[in-house]
Structure formats: C-alpha cells, structure tokens
C-alpha cells in the first residue's frame, strides 16, 4: 500500500474525487439524484480509463499503469461517499 502515498497516486486520487463531485453536481440539475450519481461515477471511470489508455499508452505522454487507475477509482469512491454524506 506504500504505492498509494506517491505524489502521482495522490494526484490520481484527488482527480477522481474532484471529477465525481463536479460531474455529480452538474448532472444533479438535469437528472434525479440516483441517475446523477450513476452518471458521475461512470463518466469519472471512463475519464480515468481514457487518461491511462489514450493519453499515456497511445499518445505516449505518460506511463500507463494499472495502479494509477486504481488510485483514480479510490478517489471516485471517496468522492461518492462524501457526496452521499453531504446529501444525507
């Protein structure tokens, strides 16, 4: 679990957290809360996948790592939990 403390992974966690929060807030004006959550999580996951595959692997702008995507998923999870706690 030491790999999570590297600055790169912390940035992925922060990015996942911010993405899901921003997408949720945006979609909550258009859809129900449940739909907004689902869309926010799915879109955030898609952005994380695209960053690793397109930006890092295909465009060779970084290093494609599964741990980066896992860190992004962790941030998405934390952001989702925080949003649920704020709503309740």
Protein Blocks (a to p, Z undefined) as FASTA:
>chain_A
ZZmmpmklmmmmmmmmmmmmmmmmmmmmmmcfklmmmmmmmmmmmmmmmmmmmmmmmnop
accdfklmmmmmmmmmmmmmmmmmmmZZ
